[in-house]
């Protein structure tokens, strides 16, 4: 245990750099703040489902925890598996942990318009380390718009079916997204982004963006499309495995356009932009 004096402004129970700060007494009886290493405490796993109508949208919002989207088992239902957790000081009592977990709110609901909402939230005053990892199973015939908005945690969208749109806005954490849709808007604010396009379609969304991280975009070797890639803050753009039917127009090491199979401005054009630092690169992979 590390004892830190002169930090009385830290509230008891707050977290700092992977530790939990608690009021305590120093070796000479003085008031102090102790920084204790964190342990992940888990609650009981919860599995729920909601009715799904063909073509309806699915929205996933999460305050804290990893989000995984995969193919489910039923065309008339969306499933959600929640794994609650809280990160607390290693010596936190069972009663305290259970009291923390009781402040977690998880739900999956079918709304009046037929859309489905999956939510990981927490009550006011709960620890900011409280959350739940959630795995969502989409209907195999899913054809609506998928909206995924995690605030903190890794995001893995492994299946989108025949989605009409894929919209991902991640606040913090790496992203892995299968973007099989024309309406593609994927923003990974703080973390690397790995995405894939199997069947090019006209892009009506904002494309692929990181505010602080690199982007790897996996592309098909066939299809008529272009990719305008930019590493905006000093990184580089690279192209791996370029097919013979594709060409590269390099304005600079940080800005390149790839065109495949005679693509023109009338064909799908994907925008890819990595912001952040000189380490924020873009890699286009065929």
MIDOSE-1310 file (N, C-alpha, C; in nm, 2 decimals, decimal comma, always signed):
residues 286
xxxx	+0,08/-0,12/+0,00/+0,00/+0,00/+0,00/+0,09/+0,12/+0,00; +0,05/+0,22/-0,08/+0,12/+0,34/-0,09/+0,04/+0,45/-0,01; +0,11/+0,52/+0,08/+0,04/+0,62/+0,16/+0,08/+0,76/+0,11; -0,01/+0,84/+0,07/+0,02/+0,97/+0,02/-0,04/+1,08/+0,11
xxxx	+0,04/+1,16/+0,17/-0,01/+1,27/+0,24/-0,02/+1,39/+0,15; -0,07/+1,50/+0,20/-0,08/+1,63/+0,13/-0,18/+1,61/+0,01; -0,26/+1,51/+0,01/-0,36/+1,49/-0,10/-0,50/+1,49/-0,04; -0,53/+1,57/+0,06/-0,66/+1,56/+0,12/-0,77/+1,61/+0,04
xxxx	-0,73/+1,68/-0,08/-0,84/+1,73/-0,17/-0,90/+1,61/-0,25; -0,84/+1,49/-0,25/-0,90/+1,38/-0,32/-1,02/+1,32/-0,23; -1,13/+1,31/-0,30/-1,25/+1,25/-0,23/-1,23/+1,10/-0,20; -1,27/+1,06/-0,09/-1,26/+0,92/-0,06/-1,34/+0,84/-0,16
xxxx	-1,28/+0,73/-0,21/-1,35/+0,65/-0,31/-1,32/+0,69/-0,45; -1,25/+0,80/-0,48/-1,22/+0,83/-0,62/-1,11/+0,74/-0,67; -1,09/+0,74/-0,80/-0,99/+0,66/-0,86/-0,88/+0,74/-0,92; -0,76/+0,70/-0,92/-0,65/+0,78/-0,97/-0,54/+0,68/-1,03
xxxx	-0,52/+0,69/-1,17/-0,42/+0,62/-1,24/-0,43/+0,47/-1,20; -0,54/+0,41/-1,21/-0,55/+0,26/-1,19/-0,55/+0,23/-1,04; -0,57/+0,32/-0,96/-0,58/+0,30/-0,81/-0,71/+0,36/-0,76; -0,74/+0,32/-0,64/-0,86/+0,38/-0,57/-0,80/+0,46/-0,45
xxxx	-0,84/+0,58/-0,44/-0,80/+0,67/-0,33/-0,90/+0,66/-0,22; -0,85/+0,63/-0,10/-0,93/+0,63/+0,02/-0,87/+0,71/+0,13; -0,95/+0,77/+0,21/-0,90/+0,84/+0,33/-0,85/+0,74/+0,43; -0,73/+0,77/+0,49/-0,67/+0,67/+0,58/-0,59/+0,75/+0,68
xxxx	-0,52/+0,68/+0,76/-0,43/+0,75/+0,86/-0,28/+0,71/+0,84; -0,20/+0,81/+0,84/-0,06/+0,79/+0,81/+0,02/+0,73/+0,92; +0,14/+0,70/+0,91/+0,22/+0,62/+1,01/+0,23/+0,70/+1,14; +0,21/+0,83/+1,14/+0,22/+0,91/+1,26/+0,08/+0,96/+1,31
xxxx	-0,02/+0,90/+1,25/-0,16/+0,93/+1,29/-0,22/+1,05/+1,22; -0,14/+1,10/+1,12/-0,19/+1,21/+1,04/-0,29/+1,17/+0,93; -0,38/+1,26/+0,89/-0,47/+1,23/+0,79/-0,40/+1,21/+0,65; -0,44/+1,11/+0,58/-0,37/+1,08/+0,45/-0,47/+1,02/+0,35
xxxx	-0,42/+1,00/+0,23/-0,49/+0,93/+0,13/-0,41/+0,81/+0,09; -0,47/+0,70/+0,09/-0,41/+0,57/+0,05/-0,45/+0,54/-0,09; -0,36/+0,50/-0,18/-0,39/+0,46/-0,31/-0,37/+0,30/-0,31; -0,49/+0,24/-0,34/-0,49/+0,09/-0,34/-0,51/+0,04/-0,48
xxxx	-0,44/-0,06/-0,52/-0,46/-0,12/-0,65/-0,60/-0,18/-0,67; -0,64/-0,18/-0,80/-0,78/-0,21/-0,83/-0,79/-0,36/-0,86; -0,91/-0,42/-0,83/-0,94/-0,55/-0,86/-1,08/-0,55/-0,93; -1,09/-0,63/-1,03/-1,22/-0,64/-1,10/-1,31/-0,74/-1,03
xxxx	-1,42/-0,69/-0,98/-1,52/-0,78/-0,91/-1,64/-0,79/-1,01; -1,69/-0,91/-1,03/-1,80/-0,94/-1,13/-1,92/-0,99/-1,06; -2,04/-0,95/-1,11/-2,17/-0,99/-1,07/-2,22/-1,11/-1,15; -2,34/-1,15/-1,13/-2,40/-1,26/-1,21/-2,43/-1,22/-1,35
xxxx	-2,39/-1,30/-1,44/-2,42/-1,28/-1,58/-2,57/-1,28/-1,61; -2,62/-1,19/-1,69/-2,76/-1,17/-1,72/-2,79/-1,19/-1,87; -2,88/-1,28/-1,91/-2,91/-1,30/-2,05/-3,05/-1,26/-2,07; -3,08/-1,17/-2,17/-3,21/-1,12/-2,20/-3,23/-1,11/-2,35
xxxx	-3,36/-1,09/-2,39/-3,39/-1,08/-2,53/-3,51/-0,99/-2,55; -3,52/-0,94/-2,67/-3,63/-0,85/-2,71/-3,68/-0,89/-2,84; -3,81/-0,87/-2,86/-3,87/-0,90/-3,00/-3,82/-0,81/-3,10; -3,80/-0,86/-3,22/-3,75/-0,78/-3,33/-3,83/-0,80/-3,46
xxxx	-3,86/-0,69/-3,52/-3,94/-0,69/-3,65/-3,85/-0,66/-3,76; -3,87/-0,73/-3,88/-3,78/-0,71/-3,99/-3,76/-0,57/-4,03; -3,63/-0,53/-4,05/-3,60/-0,40/-4,09/-3,58/-0,29/-3,98; -3,61/-0,33/-3,86/-3,60/-0,24/-3,75/-3,46/-0,21/-3,71
xxxx	-3,44/-0,09/-3,65/-3,30/-0,05/-3,61/-3,27/-0,11/-3,47; -3,14/-0,12/-3,44/-3,09/-0,16/-3,31/-2,99/-0,06/-3,26; -3,01/-0,01/-3,14/-2,92/+0,09/-3,08/-2,86/+0,04/-2,95; -2,73/+0,05/-2,94/-2,66/+0,00/-2,82/-2,58/+0,12/-2,76
xxxx	-2,61/+0,15/-2,64/-2,54/+0,26/-2,56/-2,48/+0,20/-2,44; -2,36/+0,23/-2,41/-2,29/+0,17/-2,29/-2,21/+0,28/-2,22; -2,23/+0,29/-2,09/-2,15/+0,39/-2,01/-2,01/+0,34/-1,99; -2,00/+0,20/-1,97/-1,86/+0,15/-1,94/-1,87/+0,00/-1,96
xxxx	-1,77/-0,05/-2,04/-1,76/-0,19/-2,06/-1,74/-0,22/-2,21; -1,69/-0,34/-2,24/-1,67/-0,38/-2,38/-1,81/-0,41/-2,45; -1,82/-0,38/-2,58/-1,94/-0,41/-2,65/-1,90/-0,50/-2,77; -1,97/-0,61/-2,78/-1,95/-0,70/-2,89/-2,08/-0,73/-2,96
xxxx	-2,08/-0,72/-3,09/-2,20/-0,75/-3,17/-2,17/-0,86/-3,26; -2,26/-0,97/-3,26/-2,24/-1,09/-3,34/-2,37/-1,14/-3,39; -2,37/-1,24/-3,47/-2,49/-1,30/-3,52/-2,56/-1,38/-3,41; -2,69/-1,35/-3,40/-2,77/-1,43/-3,31/-2,83/-1,55/-3,37
xxxx	-2,93/-1,61/-3,29/-2,99/-1,74/-3,34/-3,13/-1,73/-3,40; -3,19/-1,61/-3,37/-3,33/-1,60/-3,41/-3,36/-1,48/-3,49; -3,44/-1,49/-3,60/-3,47/-1,37/-3,68/-3,57/-1,28/-3,62; -3,64/-1,32/-3,52/-3,75/-1,24/-3,45/-3,71/-1,19/-3,32
xxxx	-3,58/-1,19/-3,28/-3,53/-1,15/-3,15/-3,39/-1,10/-3,16; -3,36/-1,00/-3,07/-3,23/-0,95/-3,04/-3,19/-1,00/-2,90; -3,08/-1,06/-2,89/-3,03/-1,11/-2,75/-2,92/-1,02/-2,70; -2,91/-1,01/-2,57/-2,81/-0,94/-2,50/-2,76/-1,01/-2,38
xxxx	-2,63/-1,03/-2,37/-2,57/-1,10/-2,25/-2,49/-0,99/-2,18; -2,52/-0,96/-2,06/-2,45/-0,86/-1,98/-2,37/-0,93/-1,87; -2,24/-0,89/-1,86/-2,15/-0,93/-1,76/-2,11/-0,81/-1,67; -2,19/-0,79/-1,56/-2,16/-0,67/-1,47/-2,02/-0,68/-1,40
xxxx	-1,96/-0,56/-1,38/-1,84/-0,56/-1,31/-1,82/-0,42/-1,24; -1,73/-0,42/-1,15/-1,68/-0,29/-1,09/-1,54/-0,31/-1,05; -1,46/-0,21/-1,08/-1,32/-0,20/-1,03/-1,31/-0,13/-0,90; -1,27/-0,20/-0,80/-1,26/-0,14/-0,67/-1,13/-0,18/-0,60
xxxx	-1,09/-0,11/-0,49/-0,97/-0,15/-0,42/-0,97/-0,30/-0,39; -0,85/-0,36/-0,39/-0,84/-0,50/-0,38/-0,90/-0,56/-0,25; -0,91/-0,48/-0,15/-0,96/-0,53/-0,02/-1,11/-0,48/+0,01; -1,18/-0,44/-0,10/-1,32/-0,40/-0,08/-1,40/-0,52/-0,03
xxxx	-1,49/-0,50/+0,06/-1,57/-0,60/+0,12/-1,68/-0,65/+0,02; -1,73/-0,77/+0,04/-1,83/-0,83/-0,05/-1,96/-0,74/-0,04; -1,99/-0,69/+0,08/-2,11/-0,61/+0,09/-2,10/-0,48/+0,01; -1,98/-0,42/+0,01/-1,96/-0,30/-0,07/-1,97/-0,32/-0,22
xxxx	-1,91/-0,43/-0,26/-1,92/-0,47/-0,40/-2,06/-0,49/-0,44; -2,14/-0,56/-0,37/-2,28/-0,59/-0,40/-2,36/-0,46/-0,40; -2,33/-0,37/-0,31/-2,39/-0,24/-0,31/-2,36/-0,16/-0,44; -2,23/-0,17/-0,48/-2,19/-0,10/-0,61/-2,27/-0,16/-0,73
xxxx	-2,27/-0,29/-0,74/-2,33/-0,36/-0,85/-2,48/-0,33/-0,86; -2,54/-0,31/-0,74/-2,68/-0,28/-0,74/-2,72/-0,14/-0,81; -2,61/-0,06/-0,83/-2,64/+0,07/-0,89/-2,62/+0,06/-1,05; -2,60/-0,06/-1,10/-2,59/-0,08/-1,24/-2,73/-0,10/-1,30
xxxx	-2,76/-0,04/-1,42/-2,88/-0,05/-1,49/-2,85/-0,11/-1,63; -2,90/-0,23/-1,65/-2,89/-0,29/-1,78/-3,03/-0,33/-1,84; -3,05/-0,31/-1,97/-3,18/-0,34/-2,02/-3,17/-0,36/-2,17; -3,27/-0,44/-2,22/-3,30/-0,45/-2,36/-3,45/-0,44/-2,39
xxxx	-3,49/-0,35/-2,47/-3,63/-0,32/-2,49/-3,67/-0,30/-2,63; -3,79/-0,35/-2,67/-3,84/-0,32/-2,80/-3,93/-0,19/-2,78; -3,90/-0,09/-2,86/-3,97/+0,04/-2,85/-4,10/+0,04/-2,93; -4,17/+0,14/-2,92/-4,31/+0,15/-2,98/-4,29/+0,15/-3,14
xxxx	-4,18/+0,20/-3,19/-4,16/+0,20/-3,34/-4,10/+0,07/-3,39; -4,08/-0,03/-3,30/-4,03/-0,16/-3,33/-3,88/-0,17/-3,32; -3,81/-0,06/-3,30/-3,66/-0,06/-3,28/-3,63/-0,12/-3,15; -3,51/-0,17/-3,13/-3,46/-0,23/-3,01/-3,35/-0,15/-2,95
xxxx	-3,35/-0,12/-2,82/-3,25/-0,05/-2,75/-3,18/-0,14/-2,64; -3,05/-0,14/-2,65/-2,97/-0,22/-2,55/-2,89/-0,11/-2,47; -2,90/-0,12/-2,34/-2,84/-0,01/-2,26/-2,77/-0,06/-2,14; -2,65/+0,00/-2,12/-2,57/-0,02/-2,00/-2,55/+0,12/-1,93
xxxx	-2,61/+0,14/-1,82/-2,61/+0,27/-1,75/-2,59/+0,24/-1,60; -2,57/+0,35/-1,53/-2,55/+0,34/-1,38/-2,62/+0,46/-1,31; -2,66/+0,44/-1,19/-2,73/+0,54/-1,11/-2,63/+0,65/-1,08; -2,69/+0,77/-1,04/-2,61/+0,88/-1,00/-2,54/+0,85/-0,87
xxxx	-2,41/+0,89/-0,87/-2,33/+0,86/-0,75/-2,26/+0,73/-0,75; -2,28/+0,65/-0,86/-2,21/+0,52/-0,87/-2,06/+0,54/-0,91; -1,98/+0,45/-0,88/-1,83/+0,46/-0,92/-1,82/+0,46/-1,07; -1,73/+0,54/-1,12/-1,71/+0,54/-1,26/-1,65/+0,42/-1,32
xxxx	-1,61/+0,33/-1,23/-1,55/+0,20/-1,28/-1,66/+0,09/-1,29; -1,79/+0,13/-1,26/-1,90/+0,03/-1,27/-1,95/+0,02/-1,41; -1,97/-0,10/-1,46/-2,02/-0,12/-1,59/-2,05/-0,26/-1,62; -2,07/-0,29/-1,75/-2,09/-0,43/-1,79/-2,04/-0,45/-1,93
xxxx	-1,98/-0,56/-1,95/-1,95/-0,61/-2,09/-2,08/-0,66/-2,14; -2,11/-0,63/-2,27/-2,23/-0,67/-2,33/-2,21/-0,73/-2,47; -2,26/-0,85/-2,49/-2,26/-0,92/-2,62/-2,40/-0,92/-2,68; -2,42/-0,86/-2,79/-2,55/-0,84/-2,86/-2,56/-0,94/-2,98
xxxx	-2,66/-1,02/-2,98/-2,68/-1,11/-3,10/-2,79/-1,05/-3,19; -2,75/-1,01/-3,31/-2,84/-0,96/-3,41/-2,91/-1,07/-3,48; -3,03/-1,05/-3,53/-3,10/-1,15/-3,61/-3,01/-1,18/-3,73; -3,00/-1,30/-3,78/-2,92/-1,33/-3,90/-2,97/-1,25/-4,02
xxxx	-3,10/-1,22/-4,02/-3,15/-1,14/-4,14/-3,16/-0,99/-4,11; -3,08/-0,94/-4,01/-3,08/-0,80/-3,97/-3,07/-0,71/-4,10; -3,15/-0,61/-4,11/-3,15/-0,52/-4,22/-3,17/-0,37/-4,18; -3,17/-0,34/-4,05/-3,19/-0,20/-4,01/-3,06/-0,13/-4,00
xxxx	-3,07/-0,02/-3,92/-2,95/+0,06/-3,89/-2,90/+0,02/-3,75; -2,77/-0,01/-3,75/-2,71/-0,04/-3,62/-2,63/+0,08/-3,57; -2,67/+0,12/-3,45/-2,61/+0,24/-3,38/-2,54/+0,18/-3,26; -2,41/+0,21/-3,24/-2,33/+0,16/-3,13/-2,26/+0,28/-3,07
xxxx	-2,29/+0,31/-2,94/-2,23/+0,43/-2,88/-2,17/+0,39/-2,74; -2,05/+0,33/-2,73/-1,99/+0,31/-2,60/-1,91/+0,43/-2,56; -1,91/+0,46/-2,43/-1,83/+0,57/-2,38/-1,69/+0,52/-2,34; -1,68/+0,40/-2,29/-1,55/+0,35/-2,24/-1,54/+0,20/-2,25
xxxx	-1,46/+0,15/-2,34/-1,44/+0,01/-2,35/-1,42/-0,03/-2,50; -1,37/-0,15/-2,52/-1,34/-0,19/-2,66/-1,47/-0,22/-2,73; -1,47/-0,20/-2,86/-1,59/-0,22/-2,95/-1,56/-0,32/-3,06; -1,64/-0,43/-3,06/-1,61/-0,53/-3,17/-1,75/-0,55/-3,24
xxxx	-1,76/-0,50/-3,36/-1,88/-0,53/-3,44/-1,84/-0,63/-3,54; -1,88/-0,76/-3,51/-1,83/-0,87/-3,60/-1,93/-0,91/-3,70; -2,06/-0,86/-3,69/-2,16/-0,90/-3,78/-2,26/-0,79/-3,79; -2,30/-0,76/-3,91/-2,40/-0,65/-3,94/-2,51/-0,70/-4,03
xxxx	-2,50/-0,82/-4,08/-2,60/-0,88/-4,17/-2,61/-0,79/-4,30; -2,73/-0,75/-4,34/-2,76/-0,67/-4,45/-2,80/-0,53/-4,40; -2,72/-0,48/-4,31/-2,76/-0,35/-4,24/-2,77/-0,24/-4,34; -2,88/-0,15/-4,31/-2,90/-0,03/-4,39/-2,80/+0,07/-4,35
xxxx	-2,74/+0,06/-4,23/-2,64/+0,16/-4,19/-2,57/+0,11/-4,07; -2,44/+0,14/-4,06/-2,36/+0,11/-3,94/-2,30/+0,24/-3,89; -2,34/+0,27/-3,77/-2,29/+0,40/-3,71/-2,23/+0,37/-3,57; -2,10/+0,39/-3,56/-2,03/+0,36/-3,44/-1,96/+0,49/-3,39
xxxx	-1,99/+0,53/-3,27/-1,92/+0,64/-3,21/-1,86/+0,60/-3,07; -1,73/+0,57/-3,07/-1,67/+0,52/-2,94/-1,59/+0,63/-2,88; -1,62/+0,65/-2,75/-1,55/+0,76/-2,67/-1,41/+0,73/-2,63; -1,39/+0,60/-2,59/-1,26/+0,56/-2,55/-1,24/+0,41/-2,56
xxxx	-1,15/+0,36/-2,63/-1,12/+0,22/-2,65/-1,11/+0,19/-2,80; -1,04/+0,08/-2,83/-1,01/+0,04/-2,96/-1,14/-0,01/-3,03; -1,15/-0,01/-3,16/-1,27/-0,05/-3,24/-1,23/-0,15/-3,34; -1,31/-0,25/-3,36/-1,30/-0,35/-3,47/-1,44/-0,37/-3,53
xxxx	-1,45/-0,32/-3,65/-1,59/-0,30/-3,71/-1,59/-0,36/-3,85; -1,69/-0,45/-3,87/-1,73/-0,50/-4,00/-1,83/-0,41/-4,06; -1,80/-0,33/-4,16/-1,88/-0,22/-4,21/-1,95/-0,26/-4,34; -2,03/-0,36/-4,34/-2,10/-0,40/-4,46/-2,22/-0,32/-4,49
xxxx	-2,21/-0,20/-4,51/-2,33/-0,11/-4,53/-2,29/+0,01/-4,61; -2,39/+0,07/-4,68/-2,36/+0,19/-4,75/-2,35/+0,32/-4,66; -2,43/+0,32/-4,55/-2,43/+0,43/-4,46/-2,33/+0,39/-4,35; -2,20/+0,43/-4,37/-2,10/+0,39/-4,27/-2,04/+0,52/-4,21
xxxx	-2,06/+0,53/-4,07/-2,00/+0,63/-3,99/-1,94/+0,57/-3,87; -1,81/+0,56/-3,87/-1,74/+0,49/-3,77/-1,63/+0,59/-3,71; -1,65/+0,63/-3,59/-1,56/+0,73/-3,52/-1,51/+0,66/-3,39; -1,38/+0,64/-3,39/-1,31/+0,59/-3,27/-1,23/+0,70/-3,21
xxxx	-1,29/+0,77/-3,11/-1,22/+0,90/-3,06/-1,09/+0,87/-3,00; -1,07/+0,77/-2,92/-0,94/+0,75/-2,85/-0,91/+0,60/-2,86; -0,84/+0,56/-2,97/-0,81/+0,42/-2,98/-0,79/+0,38/-3,13; -0,72/+0,27/-3,15/-0,70/+0,23/-3,29/-0,83/+0,17/-3,35
xxxx	-0,85/+0,18/-3,48/-0,97/+0,13/-3,55/-0,92/+0,03/-3,65; -0,98/-0,09/-3,65/-0,97/-0,19/-3,75/-1,11/-0,21/-3,81; -1,12/-0,19/-3,94/-1,25/-0,21/-4,01/-1,23/-0,29/-4,14; -1,34/-0,34/-4,19/-1,34/-0,42/-4,31/-1,46/-0,39/-4,40
xxxx	-1,44/-0,38/-4,53/-1,55/-0,37/-4,62/-1,54/-0,49/-4,72; -1,65/-0,56/-4,72/-1,65/-0,68/-4,81/-1,72/-0,65/-4,94; -1,83/-0,57/-4,94/-1,90/-0,54/-5,07/-1,92/-0,39/-5,07; -1,84/-0,32/-5,16/-1,85/-0,18/-5,16/-1,99/-0,13/-5,20
xxxx	-2,04/-0,02/-5,14/-2,16/+0,04/-5,17/-2,15/+0,19/-5,15; -2,23/+0,27/-5,22/-2,21/+0,42/-5,20/-2,21/+0,46/-5,06; -2,11/+0,54/-5,02/-2,10/+0,58/-4,88/-2,18/+0,71/-4,86; -2,28/+0,70/-4,77/-2,36/+0,81/-4,74/-2,33/+0,86/-4,60
xxxx	-2,25/+0,79/-4,52/-2,21/+0,84/-4,39/-2,08/+0,91/-4,40; -2,02/+0,93/-4,28/-1,89/+1,01/-4,27/-1,77/+0,93/-4,29; -1,78/+0,80/-4,30/-1,66/+0,71/-4,33/-1,60/+0,67/-4,20; -1,46/+0,66/-4,20/-1,39/+0,61/-4,09/-1,29/+0,71/-4,03
xxxx	-1,30/+0,74/-3,90/-1,23/+0,84/-3,84/-1,18/+0,80/-3,70; -1,05/+0,83/-3,67/-1,00/+0,82/-3,53/-0,96/+0,96/-3,49; -0,99/+1,00/-3,37/-0,94/+1,13/-3,32/-0,80/+1,11/-3,25; -0,77/+0,99/-3,21/-0,64/+0,97/-3,15/-0,60/+0,82/-3,17
xxxx	-0,56/+0,78/-3,29/-0,53/+0,64/-3,31/-0,51/+0,62/-3,46; -0,46/+0,49/-3,49/-0,44/+0,45/-3,63/-0,56/+0,38/-3,68; -0,56/+0,37/-3,82/-0,67/+0,30/-3,88/-0,61/+0,19/-3,97; -0,67/+0,07/-3,96/-0,64/-0,04/-4,06/-0,77/-0,07/-4,13
xxxx	-0,78/-0,05/-4,26/-0,90/-0,08/-4,34/-0,88/-0,19/-4,43; -0,95/-0,30/-4,41/-0,94/-0,42/-4,50/-1,04/-0,40/-4,62; -0,98/-0,42/-4,74/-1,06/-0,39/-4,86/-1,07/-0,51/-4,95; -1,18/-0,52/-5,03/-1,18/-0,64/-5,12/-1,10/-0,61/-5,25
xxxx	-1,05/-0,72/-5,31/-0,97/-0,70/-5,43/-1,05/-0,68/-5,55; -1,18/-0,71/-5,54/-1,27/-0,68/-5,66/-1,37/-0,57/-5,62; -1,45/-0,53/-5,71/-1,54/-0,42/-5,68/-1,49/-0,29/-5,74; -1,58/-0,20/-5,77/-1,54/-0,07/-5,83/-1,56/+0,04/-5,72
xxxx	-1,46/+0,09/-5,67/-1,46/+0,19/-5,55/-1,33/+0,26/-5,54; -1,33/+0,37/-5,46/-1,21/+0,44/-5,43/-1,21/+0,47/-5,28; -1,09/+0,49/-5,23/-1,06/+0,52/-5,09/-0,98/+0,65/-5,08; -1,02/+0,75/-5,02/-0,94/+0,87/-4,99/-0,89/+0,87/-4,85
xxxx	-0,77/+0,84/-4,83/-0,71/+0,82/-4,70/-0,61/+0,93/-4,66; -0,62/+0,97/-4,53/-0,54/+1,08/-4,49/-0,49/+1,06/-4,34; -0,37/+1,07/-4,32/-0,31/+1,08/-4,18/-0,29/+1,22/-4,15; -0,38/+1,29/-4,08/-0,39/+1,43/-4,08/-0,29/+1,50/-3,99
xxxx	-0,23/+1,43/-3,89/-0,14/+1,50/-3,80/+0,00/+1,44/-3,80; +0,05/+1,41/-3,92/+0,19/+1,37/-3,93/+0,22/+1,23/-3,94; +0,11/+1,14/-3,95/+0,13/+1,00/-3,97/+0,15/+0,97/-4,12; +0,15/+0,85/-4,16/+0,17/+0,81/-4,29/+0,05/+0,72/-4,34
xxxx	+0,03/+0,72/-4,47/-0,07/+0,63/-4,53/+0,01/+0,52/-4,61; -0,02/+0,39/-4,59/+0,04/+0,29/-4,66/-0,07/+0,20/-4,72; -0,03/+0,13/-4,83/-0,12/+0,04/-4,90/-0,05/-0,10/-4,92; -0,11/-0,20/-4,87/-0,05/-0,33/-4,87/-0,13/-0,43/-4,96
xxxx	-0,06/-0,50/-5,05/-0,12/-0,60/-5,13/-0,20/-0,54/-5,24; -0,16/-0,43/-5,30/-0,24/-0,36/-5,40/-0,27/-0,45/-5,52; -0,39/-0,47/-5,56/-0,42/-0,56/-5,68/-0,38/-0,48/-5,80; -0,36/-0,56/-5,91/-0,32/-0,50/-6,04/-0,43/-0,41/-6,09
xxxx	-0,56/-0,43/-6,05/-0,67/-0,35/-6,10/-0,69/-0,22/-6,02; -0,60/-0,19/-5,93/-0,61/-0,07/-5,85/-0,49/+0,02/-5,87; -0,51/+0,15/-5,85/-0,40/+0,24/-5,87/-0,39/+0,33/-5,74; -0,28/+0,39/-5,72/-0,26/+0,48/-5,61/-0,22/+0,62/-5,66
xxxx	-0,29/+0,72/-5,61/-0,26/+0,86/-5,64/-0,21/+0,92/-5,51; -0,08/+0,94/-5,50/-0,02/+0,98/-5,37/+0,01/+1,13/-5,37; -0,07/+1,21/-5,31/-0,04/+1,35/-5,30/+0,08/+1,37/-5,20; +0,09/+1,29/-5,10/+0,21/+1,29/-5,01/+0,21/+1,16/-4,93
xxxx	+0,30/+1,14/-4,85/+0,31/+1,02/-4,76/+0,19/+1,01/-4,67; +0,12/+1,13/-4,65/+0,01/+1,13/-4,55/-0,12/+1,14/-4,62; -0,13/+1,15/-4,75/-0,25/+1,16/-4,82/-0,25/+1,08/-4,95; -0,33/+0,98/-4,96/-0,33/+0,89/-5,08/-0,47/+0,85/-5,12
xxxx	-0,49/+0,84/-5,25/-0,62/+0,79/-5,30/-0,60/+0,66/-5,37; -0,68/+0,56/-5,34/-0,67/+0,43/-5,41/-0,80/+0,42/-5,49; -0,78/+0,39/-5,62/-0,90/+0,36/-5,71/-0,89/+0,22/-5,77; -1,00/+0,15/-5,77/-1,00/+0,01/-5,81/-1,10/-0,01/-5,93
xxxx	-1,05/-0,09/-6,02/-1,13/-0,13/-6,13/-1,20/-0,02/-6,21; -1,12/+0,09/-6,24/-1,17/+0,20/-6,32/-1,27/+0,29/-6,25; -1,27/+0,29/-6,11/-1,36/+0,37/-6,04/-1,36/+0,52/-6,08; -1,47/+0,59/-6,08/-1,49/+0,73/-6,10/-1,56/+0,79/-5,99
xxxx	-1,59/+0,92/-6,00/-1,66/+0,99/-5,89/-1,80/+0,94/-5,87; -1,85/+0,87/-5,97/-1,99/+0,82/-5,96/-1,99/+0,69/-5,88; -1,88/+0,63/-5,85/-1,87/+0,50/-5,78/-1,85/+0,53/-5,63; -1,86/+0,42/-5,55/-1,84/+0,44/-5,40/-1,71/+0,50/-5,37
xxxx	-1,71/+0,60/-5,28/-1,58/+0,67/-5,24/-1,58/+0,66/-5,09; -1,48/+0,60/-5,02/-1,48/+0,59/-4,88/-1,37/+0,69/-4,83; -1,41/+0,76/-4,72/-1,32/+0,86/-4,65/-1,26/+0,80/-4,53; -1,13/+0,81/-4,52/-1,06/+0,75/-4,41/-0,96/+0,85/-4,35
xxxx	-0,98/+0,89/-4,23/-0,89/+1,00/-4,17/-0,85/+0,96/-4,03; -0,72/+0,96/-4,00/-0,66/+0,94/-3,87/-0,60/+1,07/-3,82; -0,66/+1,11/-3,71/-0,60/+1,23/-3,64/-0,52/+1,18/-3,51; -0,45/+1,27/-3,45/-0,38/+1,23/-3,33/-0,24/+1,28/-3,32
xxxx	-0,15/+1,20/-3,36/+0,00/+1,23/-3,35/+0,06/+1,17/-3,48; +0,19/+1,19/-3,48/+0,27/+1,13/-3,59/+0,27/+0,98/-3,59; +0,22/+0,92/-3,49/+0,21/+0,78/-3,48/+0,07/+0,73/-3,53; -0,02/+0,82/-3,56/-0,15/+0,79/-3,61/-0,15/+0,77/-3,76
xxxx	-0,14/+0,64/-3,80/-0,12/+0,60/-3,94/-0,25/+0,55/-4,00; -0,25/+0,53/-4,13/-0,36/+0,47/-4,20/-0,30/+0,36/-4,29; -0,35/+0,23/-4,27/-0,30/+0,12/-4,35/-0,42/+0,06/-4,43; -0,41/+0,07/-4,56/-0,51/+0,01/-4,65/-0,46/-0,13/-4,69
xx	-0,54/-0,23/-4,66/-0,49/-0,37/-4,68/-0,59/-0,44/-4,77; -0,53/-0,50/-4,88/-0,61/-0,59/-4,97/-0,59/-0,73/-4,95
